[in-house]
Amino acid sequence: MLELTICSLLTILPDYLYRSRVQGKRIGHEITLYSVWFELRWGITGCVLLTTTLITMIFYFHPSTSQIVSVFRTVTILPETPGRVVEVLVANDDRVEAGQVLFRLDDAVARTNLETAQARLAEIDASVTVAEAQLAAANGSVDQAQGALTEAEQEFRAQSELLARGSGAVSVRQVEELGNAVDAARGALQAAVAGRDAVQAQLDEALPAQRVTALAALDQAQVLLDQTEVKAGVEGRVEQFALRPGDFVSAILRPAGILVPDVEGDREFVATFDQISAQVVQVGSVAEMTCLAKPFAIIPMRVTDVQPEVPSGQFRPTDNLLDGTLQRAPGRFVAQLKPIWPEQVADIPRGANCFGNVYTVPPHGSGALMHIVGTTGVVHAAGLRLRALLLPVRTLVLTGDH
């Protein structure tokens, strides 16, 4: 309506003034309801064309959207292992700190596994003590066998010398028996050394490896026991939390609730535009919006990011060939907005719905046409403010959504 009024001032009004002031025609006489179209046909035609052109230019270079949402993330409260709740430490709508315990699960199995792992580690430590005693005994056996071998070799050499001198005090049979005794002592020494090496291998390789495995099992058991305490990963507020002792929770069947983290940094708003505005809505563009939760307020914004993908084009591989005719209608693209003055959106609840405009601002040194385009943004800005004024009336009175 505003565009039509502006265009009529440039077309119909001059045509009427010319016919009434210059040609002397009067309303109700020469200018009647039946002669208006014939008399003002050029003005009406020009007004319609100019209005259509102006509206097209305004909506193209200054796109508007009614889908601006204050986005925020949520964290699902889930246990890493399923279990039955035995204790709940927070209530719905409570504020929690990062690392605070929210609830505990039944830990009987996890605690039993931990005690078993601790007993296994203690058993291996005891085996180390026993192996050290066995090593000492094996060293003694080696020394004893070495002494026996030395003694047998000395006796064998002495008797062999006597036999070589032709002494009758020793016989060949005795020397052979002493040789066999030396071989037996040498075998006993080798067996003692092998036994000592086996015990040493137990201490150096087998038992340390078993201890490492036992420590890993102990750590795993401790981790499983710690997982029975479900903690908050971030600082925030607990919502939809109706957990009670005796409830069974798991990552698949039933989550425990939702954790809404505190906002870090500037608030972000996601705006959705038609694809025809993709060349206009650019990073750095200036925008304005007003929200249902904060009527009568016009909040200046700036485009910080434009999503390069349109959701309607996504697909997943299936066992059916893709048919373009089955695709959804052309989708819309998404842009992220941030307030120029963050304090203006501090009292807007997260998830609030807003609507607004993005304006094409002509760069410095641009031509006259671009300045005309930038000037037409005033019309859209006036329309946004008019919508902001009528928003409570439309919401509370006309639609009855209250």
Salt bridges, closest charged atoms under 4 A:
ASP15 OD1 - ARG19 NE 2.94
GLU30 OE1 - ARG26 NE 3.72
GLU39 OE1 - ARG19 NH1 3.37
GLU39 OE1 - LYS25 NZ 2.94
GLU87 OE1 - ARG104 NH1 2.95
ASP93 OD1 - ARG237 NH1 3.59
ASP107 OD2 - ARG111 NH2 2.74
GLU123 OE1 - ARG120 NH1 3.49
ASP125 OD1 - ARG211 NE 2.81
GLU153 OE2 - ARG186 NH2 3.23
GLU176 OE1 - ARG173 NH1 3.99
GLU177 OE2 - ARG173 NE 3.42
ASP183 OD1 - ARG186 NH1 3.38
ASP197 OD1 - ARG196 NE 3.94
GLU229 OE2 - ARG104 NE 2.95
GLU235 OE2 - ARG95 NH2 3.26
ASP247 OD2 - ARG254 NH2 3.49
ASP262 OD2 - ARG95 NH2 2.62
GLU268 OE2 - LYS338 NZ 3.85
ASP274 OD1 - ARG332 NE 2.98
GLU288 OE2 - ARG385 NH2 2.87
ASP347 OD1 - LYS294 NZ 3.26
